[in-house]
Amino acid sequence: MKGRILATGGAGYIGSHTCVELLRAGHSVVILDNFENSDREVAARIPAIAPGDVRLVEGDVRDARLVADVLTQHDCDAVIHFAGKKAVGESVADPLLYYHDNLSGAVSVLSAMRSVGCDRLVFSSSATVYGAAKVLPIPETAPTSISNPYGRTKLMTEEIIDDTAAAMPDFRALSLRYFNPVGAHPSALIGENPRGVPNNLFPYIAQTAAGLRDAVQVYGSDYDTADGTGSRDYIHVVDLARGHVAAVEHLLSDSANVLPHRRVNLGTGTGATVLQVIRAFSEACGFDVPYRLVPRRPGDAAASLADPSLARSLFGWTPSFGLAEMCRDHWRFQSAATAQRDVGLLGLVAAQNRRFGRAVEDLAGLRPINLGGALV
């Protein structure tokens, strides 16, 4: 069954790729985004990659009345809820901000869905809820262990969904627990482009390769892994996006009537160490990416690895991209973003030069001019 899907935060990194794959699969898409952590240009690029019925509403997901109006006016069949803050470090520094925004956003979406009778939800959760797991690969039945407010908001939202499903007999939801999303769309039109210093490994490596950072800092080289550096389960963002499509199609089918709410891992089941990623990225960009070995960070686990078998059995999803493709596509996107930035800087310099030339002419004529607010 094809449907019209509301994607909250649909202009973000994972959201934008999912909107592309939804359109490619024949669904209609409504994006609701306030562009606090995303870019309007990304939303404009989505239909360029995958033409189809895509609509954009600028607004805040915490406004339940707005969400309800969007669901009604666009006759949405299901919601994929991406919107929310996602930086672990920021959540530790300002936990109340994360509890306020992430939890109020989730409650707002669920309240709006209940008020208009929309009863299919895919929630963007995280493998962060497992903490430092003692058994690898990690199944959905593994104990949860929260080490930061960001992860706690994900787990608390899953529990809010449990309670909502118990109170709404026809409600069905899937909480997708991502492992480590990386890469970019092969078109290089959309990808991960964090503001400020990246919190994640891939964009930090990419910015280092682009000359924006001096070196990648590798935290810990004495873990019990293949080369002593931390190992993670990285998943290409396009594979992750296709997992959302499979999940929402499962919910829209008759087969969704078994359990009201299920948690499902999305990962590859294959790990890569930090040094293996740096080597693979170096091959993708054609030169060695500089790095430094530094002491471990408190709280970092030696390894994290998904058991993705439930996603395969439940809705037939399997990842198709390997580490080489993840690095290739991320570098292609970073190269395009760097080139675009350089063109912008050249334009700025040219504009400043033109302005300076006019200023010299004005000075020669002894006319008063304004330079940055100061009258000369």
C-alpha positions in Angstrom: 0.0 0.0 0.0 1.3 3.4 -1.0 0.6 6.3 1.4 1.2 9.9 2.3 3.8 10.1 5.0 4.4 12.9 7.4 8.2 13.2 8.1 8.8 15.4 11.1 12.4 16.7 10.8 12.4 15.5 7.2 15.0 18.1 6.1 17.6 16.7 8.5 20.3 14.2 7.7 18.4 10.9 8.1 15.1 12.5 7.4 16.1 13.9 4.0 17.5 10.6 2.8 14.3 8.8 4.0 12.1 11.3 2.1 14.1 10.5 -1.1 13.6 6.7 -0.6 9.9 7.2 0.2 9.4 9.1 -3.1 11.4 6.5 -5.0 9.1 3.8 -3.6 6.0 5.7 -4.8 4.8 7.3 -1.5 3.9 10.9 -1.1 5.8 12.9 1.5 5.0 15.9 3.8 8.0 17.4 5.5 7.4 19.3 8.7 10.6 21.1 9.9 11.5 24.3 11.7 15.1 24.3 10.2 16.7 24.7 13.6 19.2 21.9 12.8 18.6 21.6 9.1 18.8 23.6 5.9 16.1 24.8 3.6 18.3 24.0 0.6 18.3 20.3 1.5 14.5 20.3 1.3 14.7 21.9 -2.1 17.1 19.2 -3.3 14.9 16.2 -2.3 12.6 16.5 -5.4 15.6 17.0 -7.6 16.9 13.6 -6.6 13.5 11.8 -6.5 10.6 13.6 -8.3 7.2 13.0 -6.8 4.6 14.4 -4.5 6.6 16.2 -1.8 5.3 19.1 0.3 7.0 21.3 2.8 5.5 22.9 5.9 7.7 25.1 8.0 6.8 24.8 11.7 7.6 23.4 15.1 6.7 19.8 15.9 6.1 20.8 19.5 3.0 22.6 18.3 0.4 19.8 18.6 -2.3 21.9 16.9 -0.1 22.5 13.9 0.9 18.9 13.6 -2.8 17.9 13.8 -3.7 20.5 11.1 -0.9 19.1 8.8 -2.1 15.5 9.3 -5.6 16.5 8.4 -5.0 19.0 5.6 -2.6 16.6 3.8 -4.6 13.4 4.7 -1.5 11.6 6.1 -1.6 7.8 6.5 1.5 7.5 8.8 4.1 9.5 10.6 7.9 9.0 10.7 9.1 11.1 13.7 12.7 12.3 13.2 12.5 15.7 14.8 14.6 16.3 17.9 18.0 17.1 19.3 20.7 14.5 18.9 24.1 15.6 20.4 25.2 13.4 23.3 27.6 16.0 24.7 25.1 18.8 24.4 22.5 16.7 26.3 25.0 16.2 29.1 25.6 19.9 29.3 22.0 20.9 29.1 19.8 17.9 30.0 16.6 20.0 30.6 16.8 21.3 27.0 16.8 17.7 25.7 14.0 16.6 28.0 11.9 19.6 27.1 12.4 19.5 23.3 12.6 15.7 22.6 9.9 14.6 25.0 7.5 17.5 24.4 8.0 16.9 20.6 7.1 13.2 20.9 4.1 13.9 23.1 2.9 16.6 20.7 3.1 14.2 17.7 1.3 11.4 19.5 -1.4 13.8 20.8 -1.9 15.2 17.3 -2.1 11.6 15.8 -4.7 10.6 18.4 -6.8 13.7 17.8 -7.1 13.1 14.1 -7.1 9.3 14.1 -3.7 8.7 12.4 -2.5 5.5 14.0 0.7 4.4 12.3 4.1 5.7 13.6 7.8 5.0 12.9 10.0 6.5 15.6 13.6 7.4 15.1 15.2 5.8 18.2 18.9 4.9 18.8 21.2 2.0 19.8 22.4 4.4 22.5 19.7 2.9 24.7 21.8 -0.3 25.0 24.8 1.5 26.6 27.9 -0.6 26.9 26.3 -4.0 26.0 27.9 -7.1 27.5 26.9 -9.4 24.7 27.6 -8.8 21.0 25.9 -8.7 18.6 23.1 -6.8 20.4 19.6 -8.2 20.0 16.5 -6.1 20.7 16.0 -8.1 23.9 19.3 -6.9 25.4 19.0 -4.9 28.6 19.0 -1.1 28.2 21.6 0.9 30.0 21.5 4.7 29.7 24.6 6.8 30.1 23.4 10.3 28.9 20.2 12.4 28.7 20.0 12.1 24.9 19.8 8.3 25.1 17.3 8.6 28.0 15.0 10.7 25.9 15.0 8.0 23.3 14.2 5.3 25.8 11.5 7.4 27.5 9.9 8.1 24.2 9.8 4.4 23.4 8.0 3.9 26.8 5.6 6.8 26.0 4.8 5.0 22.8 4.1 1.8 24.7 1.6 3.6 26.9 0.0 5.3 23.9 -0.4 1.9 22.1 -2.0 0.4 25.2 -4.6 3.2 25.3 -5.3 3.1 21.5 -6.3 -0.4 20.3 -5.7 0.3 16.7 -2.4 2.1 17.1 0.8 0.4 15.7 4.4 1.7 16.0 7.9 0.6 15.2 10.9 2.2 17.1 14.0 1.9 14.9 17.2 1.6 16.9 19.9 2.9 14.6 23.5 2.0 15.2 26.0 4.4 13.4 24.5 6.2 10.3 27.2 7.4 7.9 27.7 8.3 4.3 25.6 10.4 1.9 23.4 10.1 -1.1 25.4 8.9 -4.1 24.3 12.1 -6.0 26.3 14.2 -3.4 23.3 16.5 -3.2 22.5 15.7 0.4 24.5 14.3 3.3 25.7 15.0 6.8 27.0 18.6 7.1 27.1 19.4 10.9 27.3 22.9 12.1 30.4 23.5 14.2 32.8 20.8 15.3 31.4 17.3 14.3 30.3 15.0 17.1 30.6 11.9 14.9 33.6 10.1 13.4 32.8 10.2 9.6 32.2 13.9 9.3 35.3 14.6 11.4 37.4 12.4 9.1 35.8 14.1 6.0 36.5 17.6 7.3 40.1 16.6 8.1 40.5 15.2 4.6 39.1 18.5 3.2 41.7 20.4 5.2 39.2 21.9 7.7 40.7 20.0 10.6 44.3 19.3 11.5 44.0 15.6 12.3 41.5 13.0 13.5 41.8 12.3 17.2 41.5 8.5 17.8 40.4 8.0 21.4 42.0 4.9 22.8 44.3 2.4 21.2 44.3 -0.4 23.8 40.8 -1.8 23.5 40.3 -5.5 22.9 39.6 -5.1 19.2 41.4 -6.0 16.0 43.8 -3.0 16.2 43.1 -1.6 19.7 40.8 1.2 18.5 37.1 1.3 19.2 34.8 -0.8 16.8 31.3 0.3 15.7 28.6 -1.0 13.4 28.4 1.7 10.7 25.4 1.7 8.3 25.1 3.7 5.1 22.4 6.4 5.5 20.7 5.2 2.3 20.4 1.7 3.7 19.0 3.2 6.9 16.5 5.3 4.8 15.3 2.2 3.0 14.8 0.6 6.4 12.3 3.3 7.2 10.5 2.7 4.0 10.3 -1.0 4.7 9.1 -0.2 8.3 6.3 2.2 7.3 5.1 -0.2 4.5 5.0 -3.0 7.1 2.8 -0.8 9.3 0.5 0.1 6.4 0.0 -3.6 5.6 -2.2 -6.1 7.2 0.8 -7.9 8.7 1.3 -5.0 11.2 -1.6 -6.3 13.4 0.5 -8.6 15.6 2.1 -6.3 18.2 1.2 -2.7 18.9 4.8 -1.5 19.3 8.1 -3.2 18.5 11.7 -2.2 18.8 13.8 -3.0 15.8 17.6 -2.7 15.3 18.9 -1.2 12.1 22.6 -2.1 11.6 24.8 -4.2 9.4 25.9 -6.8 11.9 29.5 -6.0 10.8 31.9 -3.9 12.8 34.8 -1.6 11.7 37.5 0.0 14.0 38.4 3.6 13.9 41.7 2.9 12.1 39.9 0.7 9.6 37.5 3.5 8.8 40.4 6.0 8.5 42.2 3.7 6.1 39.1 3.1 4.0 38.4 6.8 3.9 42.0 7.4 2.8 41.5 5.0 -0.1 38.3 6.8 -1.0 39.9 10.3 -1.2 43.2 9.1 -2.6 45.6 10.2 0.2 46.3 9.5 3.8 44.1 11.2 6.3 46.2 12.4 9.3 45.3 11.1 12.7 46.6 11.1 16.3 46.3 8.4 19.0 45.1 10.0 22.2 43.8 8.5 25.6 40.4 6.9 25.9 37.4 9.0 26.6 35.3 8.1 29.8 32.3 6.1 29.0 33.3 4.9 25.5 32.6 1.2 24.8 35.2 -1.0 23.1 32.7 -2.3 20.6 29.1 -2.0 19.5 27.5 -4.4 17.0 23.9 -4.9 15.9 21.9 -8.1 15.5 19.8 -7.0 12.6 18.0 -10.3 12.1 14.6 -9.0 13.3 14.4 -6.3 10.6 15.1 -9.0 8.0 12.4 -11.4 9.3 9.8 -8.8 10.1 9.9 -6.6 7.0 12.5 -8.0 4.7 15.2 -5.4 5.2 18.9 -6.0 4.6 21.7 -3.5 4.1 23.5 -3.5 0.8 26.4 -0.9 1.1 29.8 -1.8 2.6 32.4 0.4 4.2 34.1 1.4 0.9 30.8 2.8 -0.4 30.1 4.6 2.9 33.5 6.4 2.6 33.1 7.0 -1.1 29.8 8.7 -0.9 30.6 10.7 2.2 33.8 12.0 0.5 31.9 12.8 -2.6 29.4 14.9 -0.6 32.2 16.6 1.4 34.1 17.5 -1.7 31.0 19.0 -3.3 30.2 20.9 0.0 33.8 22.2 0.2 33.8 23.3 -3.4 30.5 25.1 -2.9 31.9 26.8 0.2 35.0 27.9 -1.7 32.9 29.4 -4.5 31.0 31.3 -1.9 34.1 32.6 -0.3 35.5 33.7 -3.7 32.2 35.5 -4.3 32.5 37.2 -0.9 36.1 38.3 -1.5 35.1 39.7 -4.9 32.2 41.6 -3.4 34.5 43.0 -0.7 37.0 44.0 -3.3 34.3 45.8 -5.3 33.2 47.5 -2.1 36.8 48.5 -1.3 37.2 49.9 -4.8 34.1 52.0 -4.4 35.3 53.2 -1.0 38.6 54.3 -2.5 36.7 56.3 -5.2 34.5 57.9 -2.5 37.6 58.8 -0.5 39.2 60.4 -3.6 36.0 62.5 -4.0 36.0 63.3 -0.2 32.4 62.1 0.2 31.3 60.5 3.5 30.9 56.8 3.3 29.7 54.1 5.6 32.1 51.1 6.3 30.6 48.6 8.7 28.5 51.2 10.5 31.4 53.7 11.0 31.0 57.0 9.3 34.3 58.0 7.5 
